[in-house]
Amino acid sequence: MSELKTNLITSYAGNTITLGDSGDTVALAAGATATGFASSGDMGGTMTSHIIPDSNAAYDLGNAEYKIRHLFLSDNSLYMGDSATIKAEGTAIVVQDLKTGDLHLDNTHRNEGNSIDGTSGSWTFQEGAEDMYLLNNVTGKKYKINLTEI
């Protein structure tokens, strides 16, 4: 027999039902489990093993329209590519060789201010062709940083 068509397959407790090609669809009764099937649709529950993709750099987590709300990580590293990492060291976030555009520093949302005089501020470093600039985002004042070539 090469083909069996049915509306319902019922297994006795402990027996295994195996279907053919990937892409088959299985509807399970409440409390039943299945292994070895690709899944689509709702996903939830408790993770009991690693999530390992079957090919490199092929899948996304969220997208431009539907983003992941929170990501909770232990104090281990977040790896990007083969060597770039972001990691936690105590209350600090460590990024080796950080490359950024303008550097914005702002502690105005921290209740205690800084550790020197307890005040808070908001500053931006900007790069020019030959000079560095510092802007006070609270007062609007702008400063050119004196650089000495060595």
C-alpha positions in Angstrom: 0.0 0.0 0.0 1.5 3.3 -1.0 -1.1 5.7 0.3 -3.4 5.9 3.3 -6.0 8.6 3.6 -7.8 9.1 6.9 -9.5 11.9 8.9 -8.3 10.6 12.3 -5.4 8.5 13.6 -5.7 7.4 17.3 -2.8 5.9 19.2 -2.9 3.7 22.2 -1.0 5.1 25.2 2.8 4.8 24.7 2.6 4.1 21.0 4.3 6.3 18.4 2.7 7.6 15.2 5.2 8.6 12.5 4.1 10.6 9.4 6.1 11.0 6.2 7.5 14.1 4.6 8.3 17.3 6.5 5.5 19.7 6.1 2.9 17.3 7.4 0.4 18.8 9.7 -0.6 17.2 13.0 -3.4 18.3 15.3 -2.9 17.1 18.9 -5.5 16.7 21.6 -5.1 18.7 24.8 -2.1 17.3 26.8 -0.6 15.4 23.9 2.9 16.0 22.7 4.8 15.7 19.4 8.4 15.7 18.5 10.2 16.2 15.2 7.7 18.4 13.5 8.3 21.9 12.2 6.0 24.3 14.0 4.3 27.5 13.0 1.7 29.7 14.7 1.6 30.5 18.4 4.7 29.8 20.5 4.8 29.8 24.2 5.7 27.8 27.3 8.9 27.0 29.0 12.2 26.4 27.2 13.9 23.2 28.2 16.8 23.1 25.7 18.9 25.3 23.5 17.6 27.0 20.4 20.0 26.2 17.6 19.2 27.1 14.0 19.8 24.6 11.3 21.8 27.0 9.1 24.1 30.0 9.8 22.7 33.6 9.7 19.3 32.6 8.3 16.7 33.6 10.9 15.6 36.7 12.7 14.1 37.4 16.1 11.3 39.9 15.5 11.2 42.3 12.6 10.9 46.0 11.7 7.2 46.0 12.4 6.9 43.4 15.2 9.7 43.9 17.7 10.6 41.8 20.7 9.7 43.9 23.8 12.3 42.8 26.4 15.4 40.7 26.3 16.5 39.3 29.6 20.1 38.0 29.6 22.3 36.6 32.4 25.7 38.3 33.0 27.2 36.5 30.1 28.1 38.1 26.7 26.0 39.0 23.7 28.1 38.0 20.6 27.7 39.8 17.3 29.7 38.3 14.4 32.8 36.4 15.3 34.5 38.7 17.7 32.3 41.7 18.8 30.7 41.4 22.2 28.6 43.4 24.7 28.9 42.1 28.2 28.0 43.1 31.8 30.6 43.7 34.5 28.8 44.6 37.7 26.6 47.5 36.9 28.7 48.5 33.8 28.0 47.5 30.2 31.3 46.8 28.4 31.7 47.2 24.6 35.2 46.6 23.4 36.3 49.1 20.7 33.1 51.1 20.6 32.6 52.9 17.3 29.8 55.6 17.4 28.8 58.8 15.8 28.5 61.7 18.2 29.0 60.7 21.8 26.0 61.7 24.1 26.5 61.7 27.8 23.5 62.3 30.0 22.9 61.6 33.7 19.9 63.9 34.1 17.6 61.0 34.7 19.7 59.7 37.6 18.4 61.0 41.0 21.8 61.2 42.7 23.8 63.0 40.0 27.5 62.4 39.6 29.9 61.1 42.2 32.0 64.4 42.3 29.6 67.2 43.2 26.2 65.5 42.9 25.0 67.5 39.9 23.7 66.2 36.6 24.2 67.3 33.1 23.8 66.4 29.4 26.8 66.8 27.0 27.6 65.8 23.4 31.1 65.3 21.9 31.3 66.0 18.2 34.1 65.5 15.8 35.3 68.1 13.3 37.9 67.7 10.5 40.6 69.2 12.8 38.9 69.8 16.1 36.8 68.2 18.8 33.8 70.1 20.2 31.8 69.7 23.4 28.2 70.9 23.6 26.2 71.5 26.8 22.8 70.2 25.9 21.2 71.9 29.0 22.6 75.5 28.5 23.2 75.4 24.8 26.9 76.5 25.3 29.5 75.1 22.8 33.2 74.5 23.5 36.1 73.8 21.2 38.5 71.3 22.8 42.2 72.4 22.6 44.2 69.5 21.2 48.0 69.2 21.3 49.6 67.1 18.6 52.1 64.6 19.9 
